[in-house]
Amino acid sequence: MNKEVKKPKISPEDYKKILQGLDLISISLKESRTFLNVEITPPTELNIQIKDEADYKVKEEGVVFVFQKYQIDARKPQSKTRFFQLEVTFLVKLYSKETLTEDFFDVYKNISLHLNTWPYLREFVNQTTSRMNVPPLTLPFYKTP
């Protein structure tokens, strides 16, 4: 995940204040989809591309639903043919003492949110690829930008 980090529009103090007022209620699988190209012999080496996007909705006073979607595309090196693709969306339920702002979420979705969802993604990808009867894929640990 190579991301260009934009300069935040929220001060570090304001970000910290909202972040400290967040409590995790739950993380759950919202939806997933997989594709395996059975026409290709499982390669010994894969180029993996991971894309992600996130959005949020304030559901009721203090309760926020955050939707974190990951798309993983795996191909043989120098190949245009996809070997497998995996899409997964996690629902992260939060309680927020402060009102979440767009400026806060722009920073949160690129750094803090991944700290919560990446371990779920790693486990999901490993277990799912194992069930696809291909060598289980283990993603690296998440590193903040």
PyMOL commands that set and color helices and strands:
alter all, ss='L'
color gray80, all
select helices_A, chain A and resi 12-20+102-108+112-131
alter helices_A, ss='H'
color red, helices_A
select strands_A, chain A and resi 22-36+47-60+63-75+82-96
alter strands_A, ss='S'
color yellow, strands_A
deselect
rebuild
show_as cartoon
